[in-house]
């Protein structure tokens, strides 16, 4: 019998809070303050990379919800 080729796994799209903060290059506290929506699976919360990228672009342009990301 021939072995069937193994298909590679698709890239991960959902990230934990820690992974999402690292993806954006910020801390988890700032991630929580930004208000980017999380997806809930029972007690588990994950962040979609598409939401993170879109939310980050909006915040970078608008200057953030309460403070500038580039200083006072």
mmCIF file of the N, C-alpha and C atoms, coordinates in Angstrom:
data_MODEL
# 
_entry.id   MODEL 
# 
loop_
_atom_site.group_PDB 
_atom_site.id 
_atom_site.type_symbol 
_atom_site.label_atom_id 
_atom_site.label_alt_id 
_atom_site.label_comp_id 
_atom_site.label_asym_id 
_atom_site.label_entity_id 
_atom_site.label_seq_id 
_atom_site.pdbx_PDB_ins_code 
_atom_site.Cartn_x 
_atom_site.Cartn_y 
_atom_site.Cartn_z 
_atom_site.occupancy 
_atom_site.B_iso_or_equiv 
_atom_site.pdbx_formal_charge 
_atom_site.auth_seq_id 
_atom_site.auth_comp_id 
_atom_site.auth_asym_id 
_atom_site.auth_atom_id 
_atom_site.pdbx_PDB_model_num 
ATOM 1   N N  . UNK A 1 1  ? 0.827   -1.191 0.000  1.00 0.00 ? 1  UNK A N  1 
ATOM 2   C CA . UNK A 1 1  ? 0.000   0.000  0.000  1.00 0.00 ? 1  UNK A CA 1 
ATOM 3   C C  . UNK A 1 1  ? 0.870   1.253  0.000  1.00 0.00 ? 1  UNK A C  1 
ATOM 4   N N  . UNK A 1 2  ? 0.440   2.217  -0.749 1.00 0.00 ? 2  UNK A N  1 
ATOM 5   C CA . UNK A 1 2  ? 1.150   3.493  -0.777 1.00 0.00 ? 2  UNK A CA 1 
ATOM 6   C C  . UNK A 1 2  ? 0.651   4.388  0.343  1.00 0.00 ? 2  UNK A C  1 
ATOM 7   N N  . UNK A 1 3  ? 1.574   5.105  0.937  1.00 0.00 ? 3  UNK A N  1 
ATOM 8   C CA . UNK A 1 3  ? 1.171   6.073  1.954  1.00 0.00 ? 3  UNK A CA 1 
ATOM 9   C C  . UNK A 1 3  ? 0.628   7.312  1.263  1.00 0.00 ? 3  UNK A C  1 
ATOM 10  N N  . UNK A 1 4  ? -0.457  7.820  1.795  1.00 0.00 ? 4  UNK A N  1 
ATOM 11  C CA . UNK A 1 4  ? -1.021  9.043  1.235  1.00 0.00 ? 4  UNK A CA 1 
ATOM 12  C C  . UNK A 1 4  ? -0.228  10.223 1.747  1.00 0.00 ? 4  UNK A C  1 
ATOM 13  N N  . UNK A 1 5  ? -0.011  11.218 0.895  1.00 0.00 ? 5  UNK A N  1 
ATOM 14  C CA . UNK A 1 5  ? 0.752   12.385 1.349  1.00 0.00 ? 5  UNK A CA 1 
ATOM 15  C C  . UNK A 1 5  ? 0.002   13.123 2.467  1.00 0.00 ? 5  UNK A C  1 
ATOM 16  N N  . UNK A 1 6  ? 0.752   13.609 3.416  1.00 0.00 ? 6  UNK A N  1 
ATOM 17  C CA . UNK A 1 6  ? 0.170   14.342 4.541  1.00 0.00 ? 6  UNK A CA 1 
ATOM 18  C C  . UNK A 1 6  ? 0.025   15.803 4.136  1.00 0.00 ? 6  UNK A C  1 
ATOM 19  N N  . UNK A 1 7  ? -1.174  16.310 4.268  1.00 0.00 ? 7  UNK A N  1 
ATOM 20  C CA . UNK A 1 7  ? -1.421  17.711 3.940  1.00 0.00 ? 7  UNK A CA 1 
ATOM 21  C C  . UNK A 1 7  ? -0.956  18.598 5.088  1.00 0.00 ? 7  UNK A C  1 
ATOM 22  N N  . UNK A 1 8  ? -0.339  19.725 4.774  1.00 0.00 ? 8  UNK A N  1 
ATOM 23  C CA . UNK A 1 8  ? 0.083   20.626 5.854  1.00 0.00 ? 8  UNK A CA 1 
ATOM 24  C C  . UNK A 1 8  ? -1.131  21.279 6.514  1.00 0.00 ? 8  UNK A C  1 
ATOM 25  N N  . UNK A 1 9  ? -0.992  21.577 7.782  1.00 0.00 ? 9  UNK A N  1 
ATOM 26  C CA . UNK A 1 9  ? -2.065  22.257 8.500  1.00 0.00 ? 9  UNK A CA 1 
ATOM 27  C C  . UNK A 1 9  ? -2.155  23.705 8.032  1.00 0.00 ? 9  UNK A C  1 
ATOM 28  N N  . UNK A 1 10 ? -3.361  24.265 7.999  1.00 0.00 ? 10 UNK A N  1 
ATOM 29  C CA . UNK A 1 10 ? -3.486  25.676 7.623  1.00 0.00 ? 10 UNK A CA 1 
ATOM 30  C C  . UNK A 1 10 ? -2.871  26.555 8.703  1.00 0.00 ? 10 UNK A C  1 
ATOM 31  N N  . UNK A 1 11 ? -2.474  27.774 8.351  1.00 0.00 ? 11 UNK A N  1 
ATOM 32  C CA . UNK A 1 11 ? -1.909  28.661 9.371  1.00 0.00 ? 11 UNK A CA 1 
ATOM 33  C C  . UNK A 1 11 ? -2.939  28.971 10.462 1.00 0.00 ? 11 UNK A C  1 
ATOM 34  N N  . UNK A 1 12 ? -2.451  29.171 11.658 1.00 0.00 ? 12 UNK A N  1 
ATOM 35  C CA . UNK A 1 12 ? -3.322  29.467 12.796 1.00 0.00 ? 12 UNK A CA 1 
ATOM 36  C C  . UNK A 1 12 ? -3.892  30.871 12.629 1.00 0.00 ? 12 UNK A C  1 
ATOM 37  N N  . UNK A 1 13 ? -5.201  30.981 12.767 1.00 0.00 ? 13 UNK A N  1 
ATOM 38  C CA . UNK A 1 13 ? -5.843  32.283 12.600 1.00 0.00 ? 13 UNK A CA 1 
ATOM 39  C C  . UNK A 1 13 ? -6.283  32.871 13.935 1.00 0.00 ? 13 UNK A C  1 
ATOM 40  N N  . UNK A 1 14 ? -6.596  32.030 14.911 1.00 0.00 ? 14 UNK A N  1 
ATOM 41  C CA . UNK A 1 14 ? -7.041  32.510 16.217 1.00 0.00 ? 14 UNK A CA 1 
ATOM 42  C C  . UNK A 1 14 ? -5.905  32.400 17.222 1.00 0.00 ? 14 UNK A C  1 
ATOM 43  N N  . UNK A 1 15 ? -5.748  33.453 18.024 1.00 0.00 ? 15 UNK A N  1 
ATOM 44  C CA . UNK A 1 15 ? -4.649  33.534 18.977 1.00 0.00 ? 15 UNK A CA 1 
ATOM 45  C C  . UNK A 1 15 ? -5.174  33.753 20.389 1.00 0.00 ? 15 UNK A C  1 
ATOM 46  N N  . UNK A 1 16 ? -4.443  33.254 21.380 1.00 0.00 ? 16 UNK A N  1 
ATOM 47  C CA . UNK A 1 16 ? -4.771  33.550 22.777 1.00 0.00 ? 16 UNK A CA 1 
ATOM 48  C C  . UNK A 1 16 ? -4.462  35.018 23.052 1.00 0.00 ? 16 UNK A C  1 
ATOM 49  N N  . UNK A 1 17 ? -4.842  35.494 24.220 1.00 0.00 ? 17 UNK A N  1 
ATOM 50  C CA . UNK A 1 17 ? -4.577  36.887 24.576 1.00 0.00 ? 17 UNK A CA 1 
ATOM 51  C C  . UNK A 1 17 ? -3.082  37.193 24.553 1.00 0.00 ? 17 UNK A C  1 
ATOM 52  N N  . UNK A 1 18 ? -2.292  36.288 25.092 1.00 0.00 ? 18 UNK A N  1 
ATOM 53  C CA . UNK A 1 18 ? -0.838  36.485 25.125 1.00 0.00 ? 18 UNK A CA 1 
ATOM 54  C C  . UNK A 1 18 ? -0.255  36.481 23.712 1.00 0.00 ? 18 UNK A C  1 
ATOM 55  N N  . UNK A 1 19 ? -0.716  35.536 22.883 1.00 0.00 ? 19 UNK A N  1 
ATOM 56  C CA . UNK A 1 19 ? -0.238  35.474 21.505 1.00 0.00 ? 19 UNK A CA 1 
ATOM 57  C C  . UNK A 1 19 ? -0.671  36.703 20.708 1.00 0.00 ? 19 UNK A C  1 
ATOM 58  N N  . UNK A 1 20 ? -1.897  37.166 20.934 1.00 0.00 ? 20 UNK A N  1 
ATOM 59  C CA . UNK A 1 20 ? -2.401  38.347 20.231 1.00 0.00 ? 20 UNK A CA 1 
ATOM 60  C C  . UNK A 1 20 ? -1.598  39.596 20.602 1.00 0.00 ? 20 UNK A C  1 
ATOM 61  N N  . UNK A 1 21 ? -1.280  39.736 21.882 1.00 0.00 ? 21 UNK A N  1 
ATOM 62  C CA . UNK A 1 21 ? -0.480  40.884 22.322 1.00 0.00 ? 21 UNK A CA 1 
ATOM 63  C C  . UNK A 1 21 ? 0.910   40.828 21.690 1.00 0.00 ? 21 UNK A C  1 
ATOM 64  N N  . UNK A 1 22 ? 1.502   39.652 21.657 1.00 0.00 ? 22 UNK A N  1 
ATOM 65  C CA . UNK A 1 22 ? 2.816   39.491 21.038 1.00 0.00 ? 22 UNK A CA 1 
ATOM 66  C C  . UNK A 1 22 ? 2.743   39.767 19.534 1.00 0.00 ? 22 UNK A C  1 
ATOM 67  N N  . UNK A 1 23 ? 1.684   39.331 18.884 1.00 0.00 ? 23 UNK A N  1 
ATOM 68  C CA . UNK A 1 23 ? 1.472   39.558 17.447 1.00 0.00 ? 23 UNK A CA 1 
ATOM 69  C C  . UNK A 1 23 ? 1.455   41.055 17.134 1.00 0.00 ? 23 UNK A C  1 
ATOM 70  N N  . UNK A 1 24 ? 0.833   41.854 18.031 1.00 0.00 ? 24 UNK A N  1 
ATOM 71  C CA . UNK A 1 24 ? 0.763   43.299 17.831 1.00 0.00 ? 24 UNK A CA 1 
ATOM 72  C C  . UNK A 1 24 ? 1.974   44.038 18.398 1.00 0.00 ? 24 UNK A C  1 
ATOM 73  N N  . UNK A 1 25 ? 2.771   43.340 19.200 1.00 0.00 ? 25 UNK A N  1 
ATOM 74  C CA . UNK A 1 25 ? 3.944   43.974 19.796 1.00 0.00 ? 25 UNK A CA 1 
ATOM 75  C C  . UNK A 1 25 ? 3.602   44.871 20.972 1.00 0.00 ? 25 UNK A C  1 
ATOM 76  N N  . UNK A 1 26 ? 2.559   44.509 21.718 1.00 0.00 ? 26 UNK A N  1 
ATOM 77  C CA . UNK A 1 26 ? 2.119   45.281 22.881 1.00 0.00 ? 26 UNK A CA 1 
ATOM 78  C C  . UNK A 1 26 ? 1.926   44.321 24.053 1.00 0.00 ? 26 UNK A C  1 
ATOM 79  N N  . UNK A 1 27 ? 1.613   44.873 25.216 1.00 0.00 ? 27 UNK A N  1 
ATOM 80  C CA . UNK A 1 27 ? 1.338   44.050 26.381 1.00 0.00 ? 27 UNK A CA 1 
ATOM 81  C C  . UNK A 1 27 ? -0.126  43.643 26.446 1.00 0.00 ? 27 UNK A C  1 
ATOM 82  N N  . UNK A 1 28 ? -0.416  42.636 27.270 1.00 0.00 ? 28 UNK A N  1 
ATOM 83  C CA . UNK A 1 28 ? -1.793  42.150 27.386 1.00 0.00 ? 28 UNK A CA 1 
ATOM 84  C C  . UNK A 1 28 ? -2.716  43.192 28.007 1.00 0.00 ? 28 UNK A C  1 
ATOM 85  N N  . UNK A 1 29 ? -2.177  44.033 28.873 1.00 0.00 ? 29 UNK A N  1 
ATOM 86  C CA . UNK A 1 29 ? -3.003  45.080 29.488 1.00 0.00 ? 29 UNK A CA 1 
ATOM 87  C C  . UNK A 1 29 ? -3.476  46.065 28.431 1.00 0.00 ? 29 UNK A C  1 
ATOM 88  N N  . UNK A 1 30 ? -2.572  46.520 27.571 1.00 0.00 ? 30 UNK A N  1 
ATOM 89  C CA . UNK A 1 30 ? -2.959  47.450 26.512 1.00 0.00 ? 30 UNK A CA 1 
ATOM 90  C C  . UNK A 1 30 ? -3.919  46.782 25.537 1.00 0.00 ? 30 UNK A C  1 
ATOM 91  N N  . UNK A 1 31 ? -3.705  45.508 25.239 1.00 0.00 ? 31 UNK A N  1 
ATOM 92  C CA . UNK A 1 31 ? -4.628  44.788 24.360 1.00 0.00 ? 31 UNK A CA 1 
ATOM 93  C C  . UNK A 1 31 ? -6.037  44.819 24.930 1.00 0.00 ? 31 UNK A C  1 
ATOM 94  N N  . UNK A 1 32 ? -6.168  44.599 26.227 1.00 0.00 ? 32 UNK A N  1 
ATOM 95  C CA . UNK A 1 32 ? -7.485  44.633 26.870 1.00 0.00 ? 32 UNK A CA 1 
ATOM 96  C C  . UNK A 1 32 ? -8.104  46.024 26.788 1.00 0.00 ? 32 UNK A C  1 
ATOM 97  N N  . UNK A 1 33 ? -7.289  47.059 26.916 1.00 0.00 ? 33 UNK A N  1 
ATOM 98  C CA . UNK A 1 33 ? -7.780  48.434 26.876 1.00 0.00 ? 33 UNK A CA 1 
ATOM 99  C C  . UNK A 1 33 ? -8.220  48.863 25.481 1.00 0.00 ? 33 UNK A C  1 
ATOM 100 N N  . UNK A 1 34 ? -7.670  48.247 24.448 1.00 0.00 ? 34 UNK A N  1 
ATOM 101 C CA . UNK A 1 34 ? -7.983  48.656 23.078 1.00 0.00 ? 34 UNK A CA 1 
ATOM 102 C C  . UNK A 1 34 ? -9.400  48.283 22.658 1.00 0.00 ? 34 UNK A C  1 
ATOM 103 N N  . UNK A 1 35 ? -9.984  47.287 23.293 1.00 0.00 ? 35 UNK A N  1 
ATOM 104 C CA . UNK A 1 35 ? -11.363 46.916 22.984 1.00 0.00 ? 35 UNK A CA 1 
ATOM 105 C C  . UNK A 1 35 ? -11.528 46.120 21.704 1.00 0.00 ? 35 UNK A C  1 
ATOM 106 N N  . UNK A 1 36 ? -10.472 45.468 21.254 1.00 0.00 ? 36 UNK A N  1 
ATOM 107 C CA . UNK A 1 36 ? -10.586 44.605 20.080 1.00 0.00 ? 36 UNK A CA 1 
ATOM 108 C C  . UNK A 1 36 ? -11.392 43.379 20.493 1.00 0.00 ? 36 UNK A C  1 
ATOM 109 N N  . UNK A 1 37 ? -12.450 43.050 19.746 1.00 0.00 ? 37 UNK A N  1 
ATOM 110 C CA . UNK A 1 37 ? -13.333 41.954 20.189 1.00 0.00 ? 37 UNK A CA 1 
ATOM 111 C C  . UNK A 1 37 ? -12.658 40.591 20.183 1.00 0.00 ? 37 UNK A C  1 
ATOM 112 N N  . UNK A 1 38 ? -12.978 39.811 21.202 1.00 0.00 ? 38 UNK A N  1 
ATOM 113 C CA . UNK A 1 38 ? -12.493 38.433 21.306 1.00 0.00 ? 38 UNK A CA 1 
ATOM 114 C C  . UNK A 1 38 ? -13.639 37.492 20.956 1.00 0.00 ? 38 UNK A C  1 
ATOM 115 N N  . UNK A 1 39 ? -13.297 36.320 20.477 1.00 0.00 ? 39 UNK A N  1 
ATOM 116 C CA . UNK A 1 39 ? -14.279 35.281 20.169 1.00 0.00 ? 39 UNK A CA 1 
ATOM 117 C C  . UNK A 1 39 ? -14.280 34.317 21.349 1.00 0.00 ? 39 UNK A C  1 
ATOM 118 N N  . UNK A 1 40 ? -15.466 34.020 21.875 1.00 0.00 ? 40 UNK A N  1 
ATOM 119 C CA . UNK A 1 40 ? -15.554 33.140 23.040 1.00 0.00 ? 40 UNK A CA 1 
ATOM 120 C C  . UNK A 1 40 ? -16.017 31.751 22.632 1.00 0.00 ? 40 UNK A C  1 
ATOM 121 N N  . UNK A 1 41 ? -15.268 30.756 23.097 1.00 0.00 ? 41 UNK A N  1 
ATOM 122 C CA . UNK A 1 41 ? -15.625 29.347 22.959 1.00 0.00 ? 41 UNK A CA 1 
ATOM 123 C C  . UNK A 1 41 ? -15.759 28.811 24.373 1.00 0.00 ? 41 UNK A C  1 
ATOM 124 N N  . UNK A 1 42 ? -16.948 28.879 24.933 1.00 0.00 ? 42 UNK A N  1 
ATOM 125 C CA . UNK A 1 42 ? -17.127 28.493 26.329 1.00 0.00 ? 42 UNK A CA 1 
ATOM 126 C C  . UNK A 1 42 ? -16.389 29.478 27.217 1.00 0.00 ? 42 UNK A C  1 
ATOM 127 N N  . UNK A 1 43 ? -15.417 28.986 27.992 1.00 0.00 ? 43 UNK A N  1 
ATOM 128 C CA . UNK A 1 43 ? -14.628 29.873 28.846 1.00 0.00 ? 43 UNK A CA 1 
ATOM 129 C C  . UNK A 1 43 ? -13.375 30.387 28.151 1.00 0.00 ? 43 UNK A C  1 
ATOM 130 N N  . UNK A 1 44 ? -13.102 29.865 26.983 1.00 0.00 ? 44 UNK A N  1 
ATOM 131 C CA . UNK A 1 44 ? -11.882 30.234 26.262 1.00 0.00 ? 44 UNK A CA 1 
ATOM 132 C C  . UNK A 1 44 ? -12.141 31.420 25.332 1.00 0.00 ? 44 UNK A C  1 
ATOM 133 N N  . UNK A 1 45 ? -11.263 32.405 25.372 1.00 0.00 ? 45 UNK A N  1 
ATOM 134 C CA . UNK A 1 45 ? -11.347 33.570 24.497 1.00 0.00 ? 45 UNK A CA 1 
ATOM 135 C C  . UNK A 1 45 ? -10.144 33.575 23.560 1.00 0.00 ? 45 UNK A C  1 
ATOM 136 N N  . UNK A 1 46 ? -10.398 33.802 22.280 1.00 0.00 ? 46 UNK A N  1 
ATOM 137 C CA . UNK A 1 46 ? -9.324  33.902 21.299 1.00 0.00 ? 46 UNK A CA 1 
ATOM 138 C C  . UNK A 1 46 ? -9.556  35.148 20.459 1.00 0.00 ? 46 UNK A C  1 
ATOM 139 N N  . UNK A 1 47 ? -8.492  35.605 19.835 1.00 0.00 ? 47 UNK A N  1 
ATOM 140 C CA . UNK A 1 47 ? -8.540  36.778 18.967 1.00 0.00 ? 47 UNK A CA 1 
ATOM 141 C C  . UNK A 1 47 ? -8.242  36.356 17.541 1.00 0.00 ? 47 UNK A C  1 
ATOM 142 N N  . UNK A 1 48 ? -9.067  36.826 16.610 1.00 0.00 ? 48 UNK A N  1 
ATOM 143 C CA . UNK A 1 48 ? -8.878  36.536 15.194 1.00 0.00 ? 48 UNK A CA 1 
ATOM 144 C C  . UNK A 1 48 ? -7.819  37.495 14.645 1.00 0.00 ? 48 UNK A C  1 
ATOM 145 N N  . UNK A 1 49 ? -6.864  36.982 13.883 1.00 0.00 ? 49 UNK A N  1 
ATOM 146 C CA . UNK A 1 49 ? -5.806  37.828 13.321 1.00 0.00 ? 49 UNK A CA 1 
ATOM 147 C C  . UNK A 1 49 ? -6.375  38.932 12.439 1.00 0.00 ? 49 UNK A C  1 
ATOM 148 N N  . UNK A 1 50 ? -7.473  38.648 11.733 1.00 0.00 ? 50 UNK A N  1 
ATOM 149 C CA . UNK A 1 50 ? -8.099  39.668 10.884 1.00 0.00 ? 50 UNK A CA 1 
ATOM 150 C C  . UNK A 1 50 ? -8.622  40.815 11.744 1.00 0.00 ? 50 UNK A C  1 
ATOM 151 N N  . UNK A 1 51 ? -9.301  40.498 12.852 1.00 0.00 ? 51 UNK A N  1 
ATOM 152 C CA . UNK A 1 51 ? -9.799  41.530 13.770 1.00 0.00 ? 51 UNK A CA 1 
ATOM 153 C C  . UNK A 1 51 ? -8.649  42.321 14.389 1.00 0.00 ? 51 UNK A C  1 
ATOM 154 N N  . UNK A 1 52 ? -7.578  41.626 14.741 1.00 0.00 ? 52 UNK A N  1 
ATOM 155 C CA . UNK A 1 52 ? -6.421  42.301 15.343 1.00 0.00 ? 52 UNK A CA 1 
ATOM 156 C C  . UNK A 1 52 ? -5.797  43.288 14.361 1.00 0.00 ? 52 UNK A C  1 
ATOM 157 N N  . UNK A 1 53 ? -5.610  42.862 13.129 1.00 0.00 ? 53 UNK A N  1 
ATOM 158 C CA . UNK A 1 53 ? -4.996  43.730 12.122 1.00 0.00 ? 53 UNK A CA 1 
ATOM 159 C C  . UNK A 1 53 ? -5.889  44.929 11.821 1.00 0.00 ? 53 UNK A C  1 
ATOM 160 N N  . UNK A 1 54 ? -7.186  44.685 11.633 1.00 0.00 ? 54 UNK A N  1 
ATOM 161 C CA . UNK A 1 54 ? -8.128  45.769 11.343 1.00 0.00 ? 54 UNK A CA 1 
ATOM 162 C C  . UNK A 1 54 ? -8.229  46.728 12.522 1.00 0.00 ? 54 UNK A C  1 
ATOM 163 N N  . UNK A 1 55 ? -8.372  46.179 13.724 1.00 0.00 ? 55 UNK A N  1 
ATOM 164 C CA . UNK A 1 55 ? -8.473  47.019 14.912 1.00 0.00 ? 55 UNK A CA 1 
ATOM 165 C C  . UNK A 1 55 ? -7.219  47.841 15.141 1.00 0.00 ? 55 UNK A C  1 
ATOM 166 N N  . UNK A 1 56 ? -6.057  47.251 14.910 1.00 0.00 ? 56 UNK A N  1 
ATOM 167 C CA . UNK A 1 56 ? -4.787  47.954 15.111 1.00 0.00 ? 56 UNK A CA 1 
ATOM 168 C C  . UNK A 1 56 ? -4.643  49.097 14.119 1.00 0.00 ? 56 UNK A C  1 
ATOM 169 N N  . UNK A 1 57 ? -5.039  48.872 12.857 1.00 0.00 ? 57 UNK A N  1 
ATOM 170 C CA . UNK A 1 57 ? -4.966  49.929 11.840 1.00 0.00 ? 57 UNK A CA 1 
ATOM 171 C C  . UNK A 1 57 ? -5.871  51.095 12.226 1.00 0.00 ? 57 UNK A C  1 
ATOM 172 N N  . UNK A 1 58 ? -7.082  50.796 12.698 1.00 0.00 ? 58 UNK A N  1 
ATOM 173 C CA . UNK A 1 58 ? -8.015  51.856 13.108 1.00 0.00 ? 58 UNK A CA 1 
ATOM 174 C C  . UNK A 1 58 ? -7.465  52.639 14.288 1.00 0.00 ? 58 UNK A C  1 
ATOM 175 N N  . UNK A 1 59 ? -6.886  51.958 15.258 1.00 0.00 ? 59 UNK A N  1 
ATOM 176 C CA . UNK A 1 59 ? -6.357  52.624 16.449 1.00 0.00 ? 59 UNK A CA 1 
ATOM 177 C C  . UNK A 1 59 ? -5.134  53.456 16.091 1.00 0.00 ? 59 UNK A C  1 
ATOM 178 N N  . UNK A 1 60 ? -4.280  52.946 15.228 1.00 0.00 ? 60 UNK A N  1 
ATOM 179 C CA . UNK A 1 60 ? -3.082  53.680 14.821 1.00 0.00 ? 60 UNK A CA 1 
ATOM 180 C C  . UNK A 1 60 ? -3.455  54.978 14.119 1.00 0.00 ? 60 UNK A C  1 
ATOM 181 N N  . UNK A 1 61 ? -4.511  54.951 13.324 1.00 0.00 ? 61 UNK A N  1 
ATOM 182 C CA . UNK A 1 61 ? -4.947  56.140 12.591 1.00 0.00 ? 61 UNK A CA 1 
ATOM 183 C C  . UNK A 1 61 ? -5.651  57.118 13.525 1.00 0.00 ? 61 UNK A C  1 
ATOM 184 N N  . UNK A 1 62 ? -6.520  56.609 14.390 1.00 0.00 ? 62 UNK A N  1 
ATOM 185 C CA . UNK A 1 62 ? -7.322  57.469 15.257 1.00 0.00 ? 62 UNK A CA 1 
ATOM 186 C C  . UNK A 1 62 ? -6.586  57.921 16.510 1.00 0.00 ? 62 UNK A C  1 
ATOM 187 N N  . UNK A 1 63 ? -5.504  57.283 16.867 1.00 0.00 ? 63 UNK A N  1 
ATOM 188 C CA . UNK A 1 63 ? -4.769  57.689 18.056 1.00 0.00 ? 63 UNK A CA 1 
ATOM 189 C C  . UNK A 1 63 ? -5.156  56.939 19.306 1.00 0.00 ? 63 UNK A C  1 
ATOM 190 N N  . UNK A 1 64 ? -5.989  55.913 19.194 1.00 0.00 ? 64 UNK A N  1 
ATOM 191 C CA . UNK A 1 64 ? -6.304  55.083 20.347 1.00 0.00 ? 64 UNK A CA 1 
ATOM 192 C C  . UNK A 1 64 ? -7.542  55.543 21.087 1.00 0.00 ? 64 UNK A C  1 
ATOM 193 N N  . UNK A 1 65 ? -8.042  54.675 21.960 1.00 0.00 ? 65 UNK A N  1 
ATOM 194 C CA . UNK A 1 65 ? -9.272  54.981 22.678 1.00 0.00 ? 65 UNK A CA 1 
ATOM 195 C C  . UNK A 1 65 ? -9.085  56.065 23.742 1.00 0.00 ? 65 UNK A C  1 
ATOM 196 N N  . UNK A 1 66 ? -7.943  56.083 24.438 1.00 0.00 ? 66 UNK A N  1 
ATOM 197 C CA . UNK A 1 66 ? -7.757  57.054 25.516 1.00 0.00 ? 66 UNK A CA 1 
ATOM 198 C C  . UNK A 1 66 ? -6.415  57.744 25.470 1.00 0.00 ? 66 UNK A C  1 
ATOM 199 N N  . UNK A 1 67 ? -5.452  57.162 24.767 1.00 0.00 ? 67 UNK A N  1 
ATOM 200 C CA . UNK A 1 67 ? -4.124  57.753 24.745 1.00 0.00 ? 67 UNK A CA 1 
ATOM 201 C C  . UNK A 1 67 ? -3.434  57.404 23.434 1.00 0.00 ? 67 UNK A C  1 
ATOM 202 N N  . UNK A 1 68 ? -2.445  58.167 23.109 1.00 0.00 ? 68 UNK A N  1 
ATOM 203 C CA . UNK A 1 68 ? -1.678  57.910 21.907 1.00 0.00 ? 68 UNK A CA 1 
ATOM 204 C C  . UNK A 1 68 ? -0.710  56.771 22.172 1.00 0.00 ? 68 UNK A C  1 
ATOM 205 N N  . UNK A 1 69 ? -0.491  55.956 21.172 1.00 0.00 ? 69 UNK A N  1 
ATOM 206 C CA . UNK A 1 69 ? 0.464   54.857 21.318 1.00 0.00 ? 69 UNK A CA 1 
ATOM 207 C C  . UNK A 1 69 ? 1.907   55.353 21.170 1.00 0.00 ? 69 UNK A C  1 
ATOM 208 N N  . UNK A 1 70 ? 2.056   56.603 20.761 1.00 0.00 ? 70 UNK A N  1 
ATOM 209 C CA . UNK A 1 70 ? 3.398   57.142 20.496 1.00 0.00 ? 70 UNK A CA 1 
ATOM 210 C C  . UNK A 1 70 ? 3.846   58.141 21.557 1.00 0.00 ? 70 UNK A C  1 
ATOM 211 N N  . UNK A 1 71 ? 3.220   58.138 22.697 1.00 0.00 ? 71 UNK A N  1 
ATOM 212 C CA . UNK A 1 71 ? 3.629   59.017 23.795 1.00 0.00 ? 71 UNK A CA 1 
ATOM 213 C C  . UNK A 1 71 ? 2.539   59.991 24.181 1.00 0.00 ? 71 UNK A C  1 
ATOM 214 N N  . UNK A 1 72 ? 2.805   60.837 25.186 1.00 0.00 ? 72 UNK A N  1 
ATOM 215 C CA . UNK A 1 72 ? 1.779   61.765 25.686 1.00 0.00 ? 72 UNK A CA 1 
ATOM 216 C C  . UNK A 1 72 ? 1.429   62.867 24.715 1.00 0.00 ? 72 UNK A C  1 
# 
